[in-house]
């Protein structure tokens, strides 16, 4: 697209406004017949690797997210008292959660201990159980509100309302990323996860280059990376045309830099994002093509979209991406209001690939520099739900949301393996020993990445913001 002869842009912003669709094509056009070498970031690139506050234990994060609320008491937090008092009222009176509830409901799933650590796992998680001695369990997690939207936002952004930067955005803002040919923060799911969607991986008020890049990990019968990321390829431009457009963009950049008195961060991040997208054309098809892995590695993860997402996450980390988040599926599939037995399918899809992430990272020599986090926005109640139900309105063995005590699993760099932090009461309802708020988890993750959480700030609207807001304490007991 060529500007009208009467229009002479004075700034890069004006030029972009007049040529927006053209630049979009510039960034995403196909480099036909030419391999683009790995590009080093320019000195002022917003994604250039930055020095941490202190020596980090971890360099990367993989967050495996069971959106909807996995039941800890049916998965990782064994409570014999539920069996003993099944069908009786919960001591202490009626449970105040989101929906009406009844008597205590024992877990229908058998538990057993694994490894030297003796971690308990239900029959839903045998593969993850085989990694027990690599895992640290925080069994006393708490959050603020028993609704999906605010709890999802809290776990992902440190705030109950939309508009704040996500943890992945904060990490790339604070540390940059090692590979300038790929985004610093990638989000994988077959379709839009949760009722919240993009605000969970938003850049918020940070420059837009730090926003998470969402990519579907749907399983196609005929695997093709270009179907997975269709916007990587554009046959409408010849190599000569692309070169001309890129040269024009460079001239406009230099023209603007010569005239500006202070940096336009919004425009800078837009240009950076387009340049990253342009460079992705060479590296992304390779890294997203999991068929390049050995048959043994593919079998380690098993079939399905969660398996693909988990294997892709490891491959992205191996290529230097700072953080990858893998959501289970569209919507809130772990939301077991109607029947806790729906967890059987969800866990069958997740157990093997989650364990494979830990095993594969270890085999590649990456577990000692990667933090793996496995969790949900909250847990589920130890009592039977008697109102609401599932999609068909029926309640069989359903459980309501529980923000008062749930489990998060961690493994990898800087984490005390085979260890347990905190505990819930005898019925798995409330954290009674070493309660850990989501702010504490975020502070600890940042610490493992070499960041002092009170010092990672961004000035916006007259105040300094941070991921942990004005809260957060290190969970020292989980650290090596």
Buried (B, 14 or more C-beta within 10 A) or exposed (E): EEEEEEEEBEBBBBBBEBBEEBBBBBBBBBBEEEEEEEBEBEEEBBBBBEEBBEEBBBBBBBBBBBBBBBBBBBBBBBBEBBEEBBEEEBEEEEBEBBBEBBBBBBBBBEBEEBBEBEBBBBBBBBBBBBBBBBBBBBBBBBBBBBBBBBBBBBBBBBBBEBEBBBBBBBBBBBBBBBBBBBBBBBBBBBEBBBBBBEBBBBBBBBBBBBBBBBBBBEBEEEEEBBEBBEEBBBEEBEEEEBEEBBEBBEEBBEBBEEEBEEEBEEBBBBBBBBBBBBBBBBBBBEBBBBEEBEEEBBEBBBEBBBBBBBBBBBBBBBBBBBBBBBBBBBBBBBBBBBBBBBBBEBBBBBBBBBBBBBBBBBEBEBBEBBBBBBBBBBBBBBBBBBEBBBEEEEBEBBBBBBBBBBBBBBBBBBBBBBBBBBBBBBBBBBBBEBBBBBBBBBBBBBBBBBBEBEEBBBEEEEEEBBBBBEBBEBBEBBBE
